[in-house]
């Protein structure tokens, strides 16, 4: 089932994105989603853990997308559990998922977003600020 990941666009407000757009991007297809990746961004795929990482060319910002097979929990229950596991805070319900703040193991502030359906949950984590995040997040389409 394909659906637009428009709810995750709310993260744009929290990462203080600039008004400049990304000049060009490549549509990349992964097992469970597609995304427009700007030229110069590094992409790392961990197929064993169903995780894809995106790093800005200057290493100032990164975004990771992980796919979790649903084991009978609601997206809210997953979000609450992951938020607790990461010692996160400020768990908020969004139109199509949940968002919270956490600090990475390296002491970096991050934003976590969870969305999904009865089969899979998508966990998006955003570290740093970059003008490309808005376009990348808005371009995401789940294919599960």
Buried (B, 14 or more C-beta within 10 A) or exposed (E): EEEEBBBBBBBBEBBEBEEEEBEEBEEBEBEBBBBBBBEEBEEEEEEEEBBBBBBBEEEEBBBBBBBBEBEEBEBEBBBBEBBEEBEBEEBEEBEBBBBBBBEEEEEEEBBBBBBBBEEBBBBBBBBBBBBBBBBBBBBBBBEB
